[in-house]
Amino acid sequence: MDILHDVSLDVYAGEIVSIIGPNGAGKSTAFKTIVGFLRPRQGRVIFNGAEITGLRPDLVLRRGLAYVPQGRLVFPQMTVLENLEMGAYTERDAARVAAAVERVYALFPILGERRRQKAGTMSGGEQQMVAIARALMTSPRLILLDEPSLGLSPRFVTLIFDKLLEMRRTGFTLMVVEQNATRALGIADRAYVLELGKNRFEGPGQR
């Protein structure tokens, strides 16, 4: 059964693009296709001028694309620092890994304070920060975030979306799938609405 039908999504350097729509609209499927977990029967994925359709996720990562999945998926028995280091597993230069760790600590100071804490003992909002920080470890050209506010308290929803704006200000490019349309549009340069696997609307965000 086809889930996506003639969906077309674009993102340009330095933007936040939000993708909203009801459950079952195909938003998460689109992300999984982009990062290589699913292979489309038709269509292409073009990233930074090169086709990456159907590449394995690890090869997509090496091209400069990072993915923060729905549900966070941190390594619960690993410390914050160990989780971050897992995000840089393709980097063999220890000095560069250490520098990346310090950069994400600057964005998320609480992670630096809790670097030795096991991720599984943290709150959902703190785990989401770990997941986002882990994705930043390779300084990706594009970061896909799938439902970053899912299951979080209002306080952490506000904090996470503030951090996404801060990431944009420092030069990161983001695509965000989000059920909270108000929040998603509030940070977006542009937005797409998907419904039943199709583009229904494209327009400016409300940032």
DRENLOLUM-620467 format. One line per 4 residues: number of its first residue (from 0); for each residue x, y, z of N, C-alpha, C, CB. Coordinates in pm, whole numbers, plus 32768, in hexadecimal, padded with zeros to 4 digits. Glycine has a CB too. Layout:
BEGIN
NUM = X:Y:Z:X:Y:Z:X:Y:Z:X:Y:Z ~ ...
REM end
This chain:
BEGIN
0 = 8055:7F88:8000:8000:8000:8000:8058:807D:8000:7FA0:8001:807B ~ 8041:80D5:7F9F:808D:8151:7F98:805D:81B3:8002:8082:818F:7F0B ~ 80BD:81F4:8044:809B:8256:80AC:80AF:82E4:8079:80F1:823F:8129 ~ 8116:82F9:8028:8132:837D:7FF1:810F:837F:7F5D:81C7:83A3:8006
4 = 80D5:83EE:7F30:80A9:83FA:7EA4:80D5:8483:7E71:800E:83E8:7E97 ~ 813C:8486:7E1E:8169:8503:7DDF:818A:856F:7E45:80FF:8535:7D80 ~ 81C1:8548:7EB6:81EA:85AA:7F1B:826C:85EE:7EEE:81FD:8568:7FA5 ~ 8270:8670:7EF9:82E8:86BC:7ED6:8307:871C:7F48:82D5:8708:7E4F
8 = 837F:870F:7F81:83A9:8762:7FF1:8430:879F:7FD0:83AF:8711:8075 ~ 8440:881F:7FE8:84BF:8864:7FD3:84E8:88AA:8054:84B5:88CA:7F5E ~ 856B:88B0:806A:85A0:88FE:80D8:8622:893E:80A9:85B7:88A7:8159 ~ 8636:89BC:80CD:86AC:8A06:80A4:8703:8A25:811E:8684:8A88:8059
12 = 8782:8A38:8104:87E3:8A4C:8170:87B7:8ABE:81CB:886E:8A69:8138 ~ 87BE:8AA5:824E:879E:8B0A:82B1:870C:8B15:82D6:87CB:8B8B:827F ~ 86B8:8ABF:829C:8628:8AC5:82B8:85FF:8A65:8328:85DA:8AA5:823B ~ 858B:8A82:8362:853C:8A1E:83A8:84BF:8A08:8355:8519:8A4B:843C
16 = 84AB:898D:8329:8433:8966:82E0:83E3:8906:8337:8456:8925:8255 ~ 8367:8927:8352:8310:88D2:83A3:82AF:8886:8349:82C3:8925:840C ~ 8294:8809:8370:8236:87B5:8327:81CA:878A:838B:827D:8738:82E6 ~ 8150:87B1:836F:80E2:8792:83CA:8076:8745:8380:80A9:8813:8408
20 = 8019:870E:83CC:7FAC:86C2:8392:7F79:865D:83F6:7FD8:867C:8311 ~ 7F06:8621:83DA:7ECB:85C1:8438:7F1A:8540:843F:7E3C:85A3:8410 ~ 7EFC:84ED:84A3:7F37:8468:84AB:7F1A:841C:842A:7F02:841A:8526 ~ 7F7E:83D2:83FA:7F6B:8385:8380:7F7E:83D4:8301:7EE5:8349:8380
24 = 7FAB:8452:830D:7FBC:84A5:8296:8038:8481:8246:7FC2:8536:82BD ~ 8095:8437:8284:810F:8412:823F:8188:8462:8266:80FB:841E:81AE ~ 817C:84B2:82CE:81EB:850A:82F6:8266:84BA:831F:81BF:8565:8368 ~ 8255:845D:837C:82C7:840E:83AB:82FB:83B2:833E:82A0:83BC:8426
28 = 82A1:8380:82E9:82CB:832C:8279:8325:837A:821B:8250:82F6:822C ~ 8304:83F8:8204:8359:844C:81AE:83E6:8457:81E8:831C:84D8:819E ~ 83F1:846D:826A:8474:8477:82A9:84C0:83F3:829F:8466:84A0:833B ~ 847D:8384:82BA:84C0:8302:82B4:84F0:82E3:8227:8463:8293:82E5
32 = 84A9:8315:81C3:84D3:8303:8139:854E:8359:811B:8461:8327:80D8 ~ 854F:83D3:814C:85C1:842C:8135:8640:83F1:8170:85A5:84B6:8170 ~ 8638:83BB:81EA:86B1:838D:822E:86D6:82FC:820C:86A0:8399:82C3 ~ 8686:82B9:81BA:86AF:8236:8189:8675:81BE:81D0:873D:822C:818F
36 = 861C:81D3:8230:85DC:8161:8272:8571:8121:8219:859D:818C:82F6 ~ 853A:816F:81BD:84DA:813D:815C:8509:8165:80D1:844A:8174:8179 ~ 84EF:810F:806F:8514:812E:7FE6:8496:8148:7F94:8568:80BA:7FA8 ~ 8490:81B9:7F51:8418:81D7:7F02:8412:8184:7E82:8414:826C:7EDE
40 = 8399:8163:7E5A:8389:811C:7DDB:8397:817C:7D66:8302:80D5:7DD6 ~ 8378:81F9:7D7D:8388:8260:7D18:83BB:82DE:7D5E:8303:827C:7CCB ~ 83F1:8337:7D0E:841F:83B5:7D45:84B1:83B1:7D6E:83CB:83DB:7DBB ~ 84E5:8425:7D91:8572:8432:7DB3:8582:848A:7E2E:85C2:846C:7D3D
44 = 85F0:8473:7E74:8619:84C8:7EE3:869D:8509:7EBA:8628:8477:7F6B ~ 869D:858C:7EAF:8715:85D7:7E88:8743:8628:7F00:86F8:8634:7E0C ~ 87C1:8618:7F23:87F8:8660:7F96:887E:869D:7F70:8808:8602:8010 ~ 8889:8720:7F80:8905:8767:7F62:8932:874C:7ED2:8973:873F:7FC5
48 = 88D2:8743:7E78:88EF:8732:7DEB:8908:86A4:7DBC:8963:8780:7DCA ~ 8902:8644:7E15:891C:85B8:7DF1:88A5:8561:7E17:899D:8584:7E37 ~ 888D:84FA:7DC8:881F:84A0:7DE6:8848:843E:7E54:87F3:8453:7D67 ~ 87F4:8431:7EBA:880F:83D4:7F28:879F:836E:7F38:8823:8421:7FAB
52 = 874A:8365:7ED5:86D7:830A:7EDC:8704:827C:7EFB:8688:830D:7E59 ~ 86D1:8244:7F67:86EC:81B8:7F87:8773:819C:7FC5:86E0:8169:7F0F ~ 87C4:8202:7FDD:8844:81EB:8021:882A:81B9:80B0:889A:826B:8023 ~ 8887:8167:80E2:887C:813B:816D:8883:81B4:81CA:88EC:80D4:818F
56 = 883E:81AC:823D:8840:821E:8299:88CC:824B:82C2:87F2:81FC:8313 ~ 8929:81ED:82D4:89B0:8217:82FB:89F4:8267:828D:8A05:819C:831F ~ 89D6:8247:8210:8A11:8293:81A1:89CE:831B:8194:8A03:8244:811E ~ 894D:8321:81B1:8908:83A2:81B2:8945:83FC:821E:8870:8390:81CA
60 = 8960:83C2:8293:89A0:840E:8300:8A26:8447:82D3:89B3:83B5:837B ~ 8A73:83F8:828D:8AF7:8426:8260:8AEB:8498:81FB:8B46:83B3:8222 ~ 8A7B:84A1:81B7:8A66:850E:8158:8A45:8591:819F:89F6:84EB:80F7 ~ 8A27:858C:8222:8A0C:8606:826C:897B:861B:8293:8A37:8679:821D
64 = 8930:85AD:829B:88A3:85B5:82C3:8890:856A:8345:8846:857C:8254 ~ 8851:85A9:83A7:883B:856B:842A:87A6:855D:8444:887F:85BD:849B ~ 8782:84FA:8497:86F6:84D9:84AF:86DF:84C6:8544:86CD:8459:8461 ~ 867D:850E:8579:8653:84FD:8605:85CA:84BA:8601:864E:8587:8653
68 = 85C3:8438:861F:8546:83EE:860C:84DE:840F:8675:8560:835A:860D ~ 8464:83F0:8655:83F7:83FA:86B5:8412:839D:872B:836E:83D9:8673 ~ 83FC:83CD:87A5:8411:8378:8819:849D:837D:8852:83F0:82EC:87F7 ~ 84F3:83D1:8816:8579:83EF:884B:85DE:837F:8837:856E:840E:88DE
72 = 85C2:8305:8867:8619:8292:8851:86A8:82AA:887F:8618:826D:87BF ~ 86B8:82DF:88F7:873E:82E8:8932:8769:825E:8960:8741:834E:89A7 ~ 87E9:824F:897B:881E:81D2:89B4:8813:81DE:8A4C:88B4:81B7:8986 ~ 87B0:819D:8A8A:8791:81BB:8B17:87FD:8195:8B79:8715:8174:8B3D
76 = 884D:812F:8B5B:88B5:8103:8BB8:8939:814D:8BA4:88CB:806F:8BAA ~ 893E:81A3:8B3F:89B6:81F3:8B27:89A6:827C:8B66:89D1:8200:8A90 ~ 8A15:82B9:8B89:8A11:8341:8BBE:89F1:83A4:8B4E:8A98:8365:8C00 ~ 89D5:841F:8B77:89BE:8489:8B15:8A35:8494:8AB7:89A6:8510:8B5C
80 = 8AAE:8497:8AEF:8B25:84A3:8A9C:8B32:842E:8A3C:8BA1:84AD:8AF4 ~ 8B1A:83B6:8A6A:8B25:8341:8A12:8ABD:8346:89A3:8B14:82C0:8A64 ~ 8A45:8376:89C2:89E0:8387:8959:8A10:83EA:88F0:895C:83B7:8996 ~ 8A4B:8458:891C:8A7D:84BB:88BD:8AEC:8480:8867:8AB0:8537:8907
84 = 8B44:8437:88A3:8BB2:83FA:8858:8B7F:8398:87F0:8C14:83B4:88B6 ~ 8B0E:8355:880E:8AD3:82FC:87AB:8AA6:8349:872F:8A5C:82B0:87E8 ~ 8A80:83C6:8742:8A59:8417:86D0:8ACB:843B:8674:8A19:8494:8700 ~ 8B45:8429:86A4:8BBC:8448:8655:8C0B:83CA:8632:8C16:84AA:86A0
88 = 8BC4:8359:8627:8C0C:82DB:8612:8C56:82D6:858D:8BAC:8266:861A ~ 8C31:832C:852E:8C78:832D:84AE:8CF6:8382:84B4:8C1C:8362:8440 ~ 8D0A:83CC:851F:8D7E:8425:852D:8DEC:83DE:857C:8D56:84A9:8573 ~ 8E61:83D1:8541:8ECF:8388:8581:8F32:83E4:85C8:8F18:8336:851B
92 = 8F24:8465:85B7:8F7E:84C5:85F6:8F46:84E9:8680:8F8F:8545:859E ~ 8F89:84BB:86EA:8F58:84D0:8772:8F4E:8564:8795:8FB3:848A:87D7 ~ 8FA9:85B4:8762:8FA6:8643:8780:8F2B:8685:8744:9025:8687:874C ~ 8F05:865A:86CD:8E8E:8693:868D:8E0F:8667:86D6:8E87:8668:85F9
96 = 8E0E:85EC:8707:8D9B:85BE:8755:8D8F:8610:87D5:8DA9:8527:8777 ~ 8DFF:8626:8819:8DFE:8674:8894:8DCD:8703:887B:8E8A:8677:88D3 ~ 8DF8:873D:880B:8DCC:87C4:87E9:8D36:87C7:87CD:8E19:87F8:876F ~ 8D03:875F:878B:8C74:8757:876F:8C24:874B:87F0:8C55:86E0:8713
100 = 8C58:86FD:884F:8C15:86EF:88D0:8C09:8777:8914:8C63:868C:892B ~ 8C74:87C4:8913:8C70:8847:8954:8C0F:88A5:890E:8CFC:8885:8956 ~ 8C04:8899:8889:8BA4:88EE:8841:8B15:88CF:886A:8BB4:88DA:87A9 ~ 8AF5:884F:8878:8A6A:882F:889E:8A51:884F:8931:8A4B:879A:8881
104 = 8AB8:8847:8984:8AA7:8871:8A0F:8A8A:8907:8A17:8B24:884F:8A62 ~ 8AC3:8955:89BC:8AA8:89E5:89BA:8A16:8A00:8998:8B04:8A2C:8955 ~ 89DC:89AC:8941:8950:89BB:891C:88F3:8984:8987:8934:8976:8897 ~ 891C:8916:89C5:88CD:88D4:8A2D:8921:88C9:8AAC:889C:8847:89FE
108 = 8930:8936:8AF9:8987:8933:8B6F:8964:88C5:8BD3:8982:89B7:8BB4 ~ 88E4:88A4:8BE1:88BD:883D:8C41:88FD:87B7:8C20:8826:8830:8C46 ~ 8917:879D:8BA0:8956:871E:8B7B:89E8:871B:8BA9:894E:8708:8AE3 ~ 8A2A:878C:8BA5:8AB1:8791:8BDA:8AB4:8778:8C6F:8AF1:8816:8BBB
112 = 8A50:87AE:8CB4:8A49:879A:8D45:8A2C:8708:8D68:89DE:87F4:8D82 ~ 89E8:86C2:8D0F:89BE:8638:8D2B:8A02:85D3:8CCF:8927:862B:8D1D ~ 8A78:85F3:8CA3:8ABB:859F:8C3F:8AD1:8510:8C6F:8B40:85DC:8C1B ~ 8ADB:84FA:8CF1:8AF2:8473:8D26:8A71:842B:8D4D:8B4E:847A:8D9F
116 = 8A00:846E:8D3D:8980:8431:8D61:8950:83D3:8CF3:8916:849E:8D7D ~ 8919:8360:8D18:88E2:8305:8CB5:8865:8343:8C77:88C1:827B:8CF4 ~ 885D:833A:8BF4:87EF:837C:8BAC:8767:8345:8BD4:8802:836C:8B16 ~ 8762:82C5:8BF8:86E3:8288:8C1D:86A7:82BC:8C9D:86F4:81F7:8C28
120 = 86F6:8302:8CEE:86C5:833A:8D6C:8696:83CA:8D5D:8731:8332:8DD7 ~ 869C:8400:8CE4:8677:848C:8CCE:85E4:8496:8CA8:86D0:84CA:8C60 ~ 85AE:850F:8CB4:8523:8527:8C8C:8518:8521:8BF4:84F2:85B1:8CC0 ~ 849B:851C:8BC3:8486:8517:8B33:84BF:858F:8AEC:83F3:850B:8B15
124 = 84AE:8605:8B26:84E5:867E:8AE8:857C:867E:8AE4:84B4:86F7:8B31 ~ 85BA:864E:8B4F:864C:8646:8B52:867E:85DF:8AEE:867D:8623:8BE0 ~ 8637:8570:8AE1:865D:850C:8A7E:8651:8545:89F0:8606:848E:8A8C ~ 85EC:8598:89D9:85DF:85D4:8954:8654:8630:8938:855C:8621:8949
128 = 8684:8676:899D:86FB:86C8:898A:8773:8672:8967:8718:871A:8A08 ~ 8781:85FF:89A8:87EE:85A2:8988:87E3:8575:88F7:87ED:8528:89E7 ~ 876A:8552:88CC:8757:8522:8844:8779:858D:87DD:86C7:84F4:8830 ~ 8750:8608:87F7:8770:8674:879A:8805:8691:879B:8721:86F4:87BE
132 = 8840:8697:8812:88D0:86B1:881C:8920:8645:87D7:88FA:86BC:88AF ~ 88F6:85C9:87E3:893B:855A:87A0:893B:856E:8709:88F9:84D3:87C4 ~ 88CA:859E:86D3:88C1:85B6:8643:891D:8627:8615:8832:85D6:861E ~ 893E:8683:8670:8993:86F4:864C:8A27:86D2:864B:897C:8766:86AB
136 = 8A4B:865D:867B:8AD8:863C:868F:8B29:863B:860E:8AE3:85B6:86D1 ~ 8AE9:8625:859D:8B32:8623:851E:8B25:86A6:84D1:8B01:85B0:84C7 ~ 8AEF:870E:8513:8AD5:878F:84D1:8A8E:877C:844B:8B59:87DC:84BC ~ 8A19:873D:844C:89D6:8719:83CF:89A6:8793:8381:8961:86BF:83EC
140 = 8999:8781:82FF:8962:87E9:82AA:88CB:87F7:82BC:8982:87CD:8217 ~ 888B:8788:82DD:87FA:8786:82EE:87D5:8728:835F:87B3:875D:826A ~ 877A:8754:83B5:874B:8702:8425:86B5:86EE:8415:876D:8743:84AF ~ 8689:8671:8416:85FC:864E:8413:85D0:862A:84A0:85DF:85D9:83B0
144 = 8569:866B:84D2:8537:8651:8559:84A6:8622:854F:8542:86D0:85B4 ~ 848C:85A9:857E:8408:856D:8574:83C0:8579:85FA:8411:84D9:8548 ~ 835C:85D0:85FF:8309:85E5:8677:835D:8607:86F3:82B4:8569:8692 ~ 83AC:8671:86F0:8404:868F:8762:83BA:86B0:87E3:845D:8702:873F
148 = 833A:86D7:87DB:82F2:86FA:8855:829F:8687:888D:8298:8771:883C ~ 82A2:8614:884B:824A:85A5:8871:8262:8579:8901:825E:852E:8813 ~ 81F8:857D:8953:81FF:854B:89DB:8246:85A4:8A3E:8240:84CA:89DB ~ 8266:861F:8A17:82B0:8678:8A70:8252:86D5:8ABC:8316:86CA:8A20
152 = 827F:8701:8B31:8234:8763:8B7F:8238:87E9:8B36:826E:8770:8C0F ~ 81D7:8841:8B50:81D7:88C5:8B10:825B:8910:8B22:8166:8919:8B47 ~ 8298:8904:8B97:8318:8948:8BAF:8382:8918:8B4E:8347:8931:8C3F ~ 838C:8895:8B3C:83F4:8861:8AE4:83D1:8877:8A51:8409:87CD:8AFF
156 = 8350:887B:8A2F:832B:889C:89A5:835F:8926:8982:8290:8895:8993 ~ 8349:8986:89DB:837A:8A0E:89C4:8412:8A0F:89B9:834C:8A6B:8A33 ~ 8455:89C8:8A13:84E7:89C5:8A12:851C:8989:8991:851A:8976:8A8A ~ 84E2:8919:8966:8512:88D6:88ED:8500:8930:8873:84C9:8851:88D8
160 = 848C:8970:8866:8476:89C5:87F2:84CE:8A41:87F6:83E4:89EE:87E9 ~ 84EA:8A75:886C:854B:8AE3:8877:85D5:8AB6:8848:8553:8B15:8909 ~ 85FA:8A3B:8869:867C:8A07:883F:8681:89F3:87A7:869A:8982:8886 ~ 8612:89CB:876B:8610:89BD:86D9:8627:8A43:8696:8589:8980:86AB
164 = 85EB:8AAD:86CB:8604:8B32:8695:8695:8B5C:86A9:85A7:8B98:86D6 ~ 86CC:8B3A:871B:8759:8B5A:8735:87B4:8B0F:86D4:8780:8B38:87C6 ~ 8792:8A92:86B6:87DF:8A46:8655:87DB:8A88:85CC:87AB:89B6:864B ~ 8765:8AB7:85A5:875A:8AFD:8525:87B2:8B79:8523:86C8:8B23:8508
168 = 87B3:8BC4:8590:8803:8C3F:8596:8898:8C22:858A:87E8:8C89:8617 ~ 88C2:8BAA:85B4:8950:8B87:85AA:8972:8B44:8526:8977:8B2C:861D ~ 8910:8B3C:84CA:892F:8B0E:8443:88FB:8A86:841D:89BD:8B0E:8432 ~ 88B7:8A40:8477:8882:89BD:8455:8802:89CA:8401:8865:896B:84D5
172 = 87EB:8964:83B0:8773:895A:835D:871E:88E8:8394:8797:8943:82C7 ~ 869D:8901:83A7:8647:88A0:83EC:85C9:8885:839C:8624:88D3:8478 ~ 85A0:8805:839C:8519:87DF:8372:84D8:879D:83EB:851A:877F:82F5 ~ 845F:87CA:840C:841D:879E:8487:8393:8767:8466:8413:8813:84EC
176 = 837C:86E9:8487:82F6:86B0:8485:82BB:86C3:8510:82F7:8617:845C ~ 8242:86FA:8516:820B:871D:8599:8172:871C:8597:823E:87A8:85C4 ~ 8136:86DF:85FE:80A5:86DF:860D:8072:8765:8642:8079:866F:8669 ~ 80C5:87A8:8692:809C:8828:86CC:80AD:8894:8661:80F0:884A:874D
180 = 8042:88AC:8615:804B:8905:85A2:8071:8993:85CB:7FC7:8907:8558 ~ 803B:89C3:863A:805A:8A4B:8666:80EF:8A5B:8680:800A:8A6E:86E4 ~ 8129:89FC:86C8:81B8:8A01:86E4:8209:89F3:8663:81E0:8993:8748 ~ 81E1:8996:860E:822C:897C:8593:822E:89F7:8539:81F1:8905:8549
184 = 81BB:8A36:8527:81B4:8AAC:84D2:81FA:8B23:8511:8123:8ACF:84B3 ~ 81FD:8B27:8596:823A:8B96:85DC:82D0:8BA0:85CD:8219:8B8D:866B ~ 8312:8B31:85A8:83A3:8B35:8595:83CB:8B2C:8502:83E5:8AC4:85E2 ~ 8369:8B18:84A9:838A:8AF3:841F:839D:8B6C:83C4:831D:8A9C:83E6
188 = 83FF:8B5F:836B:8409:8BBC:82FA:83A1:8B98:8290:8497:8BB9:82BD ~ 8390:8B14:827A:832B:8AE2:821D:82ED:8A65:8259:8369:8AC4:8190 ~ 8277:8A41:8228:8233:89CC:825E:81E8:8982:81F0:81D2:89F4:82CE ~ 81DB:88FF:8206:818B:88AA:81AF:811E:8868:8203:81E3:883E:8168
192 = 80AB:8856:81C6:8040:8806:8202:802F:878A:81AC:7FBA:8857:820D ~ 803D:8714:81EB:8024:8696:81A7:7F9F:865C:81D7:8098:8631:81C1 ~ 7F59:861D:817A:7EDC:85D9:819B:7ECE:8561:813F:7E61:8639:818D ~ 7EB9:84EC:817B:7EAA:8470:812F:7F1E:845B:80CE:7E26:8470:80E2
196 = 7F96:847E:80FC:800D:8466:80AD:8024:84C6:803B:8009:83DF:8078 ~ 7FDE:8537:8039:7FEC:8596:7FCC:8004:8623:8003:7F6F:8594:7F73 ~ 8049:8674:7FB1:8055:8702:7FD2:7FCB:8743:7FC8:80BA:8748:7F73 ~ 7FA1:8785:8034:7F23:87CF:8030:7F39:8865:8032:7ECC:87A8:80A3
200 = 7FA9:8890:806B:7FC1:891F:8076:8056:8937:808C:7F6E:895E:80E8 ~ 8087:89A2:8054:810F:89D1:806E:810B:8A68:807C:8173:89A6:7FFD ~ 814C:8A9C:80E3:814B:8B2C:80F4:81AC:8B58:815E:80C1:8B5A:8118 ~ 81B1:8BDA:817A:820D:8C0D:81DF:81E3:8BE5:826B:8217:8CA5:81D7
204 = 8246:8BDA:82C4:8228:8BC2:8350:81FF:8C44:8393:82A0:8B84:8397 ~ 81FE:8C42:8417:81D2:8CB6:8464:8241:8CEA:84BE:8158:8C95:84B7 ~ 82BE:8CC8:849E:832E:8CEF:84F2:8340:8D86:84F1:83AF:8CAA:84C5
REM end
